[in-house]
Amino acid sequence: MRYVAFMRHGEPQGREDGSGLTETGKTQADAMGNYIRSMAGNDACVMASPVERARQTAERLANALGCGFKTRDYLADGTPEIEAYEALMKDMKANPVDCFIAVSHKVTCMALSFMYAREIGAKGIAALAAGLDTGQAYFFDLQKKTVKIFPDYGRLQ
């Protein structure tokens, strides 16, 4: 595995669990999928929170990457952090791909990213403190052991 990304879903129509993506959110997801494909090719695995806005983001990413996606309850907000992290590690080991992508929500992305950064000894961990806006991701380059925040999806076009 060369890359791991923890992505916050694209811009939603509302805050309710059943809210889908706005047109901007769809554009964000498509652009990020194309950006990741340019770096990692089609060797990717996408996991998503079961919440609609995360599922729609993951579906669009998966389409751009030419792979499927799976929903995972542990990626929903409210899952205890240690439980979510252990489940994430199992999924990562079970899916040896070039780029592993988890689509989730702001708090969950931040918690999982901090734990992962500590585990691999990543440089640039201060970037995690900024938090994510919709359509952004924490991106880990495992060869360089670095982490950075992806820019807004819309700027990647």
Summary of the structure (lengths in Angstrom):
residues: 157
radius of gyration: 13.8
end to end distance: 25.6
largest distance: 38.2
contacts: 561
relative contact order: 0.23
helix: 47%
strand: 20%
